[in-house]
């Protein structure tokens, strides 16, 4: 039976860079945490070490995870809909602001493979700008061109 990864991201499963990122994700996070603590400890002792670890590692990860989870909870409960989809997805500007544009969730459900989530002029989409910068640097390619969406 085909896994979800094989069904939805077969190209990423073939990319050696992505596979290395997945392989080294946890060890690199442990190294970052230790480095933050050690750097703070060298600068100002135990209290500074714990402060750097708290602010630079745990708080950062906590806020990122909450922003990610907000996309699939808040953006299915509150917001507006640009498109009629078979689910309860909504566009939520607050979630979009803290999640690099992922809060334009109804737009994403209307065109799930589109790189750009902001479909209206006021729907600012920093994530798409990051992808465009990565393309300019040669680190991303084959951006899918989606057909024009209905108004």
JOCOR-V609416 format. One record per backbone hydrogen bond with DSSP energy under -1.0 kcal/mol. NH is the residue of the N-H (numbers start at 1). CO is the residue of the C=O. Records with the same first field share a line. If there is no record, write none. Layout:
NH->CO ; CO
//
This chain:
7->3
8->4
9->5
13->9
15->12
19->15
20->16
21->17
22->18
23->19
24->20
28->24
29->25
30->26
31->27
32->28
33->29
34->30
35->31
36->32
37->33
38->34
39->35
40->36
41->37
42->38
43->39
44->40
45->41
49->45
50->46
51->47
52->48
53->49
54->50
55->51
56->52
57->53
58->53
59->54
61->57
62->58
63->59
64->60
65->61
66->62
67->63
68->64
69->65
70->66
71->67
75->70
76->73
77->74
78->74
80->91
90->75
91->80
92->103
96->92
97->93
98->94
101->96
102->99
104->101
105->103
108->104
109->105
110->106
111->107
114->111
123->120
124->122
127->100
129->125
130->126
131->127
132->128
133->129
134->130
135->131
136->132
137->133
138->135
139->134
//
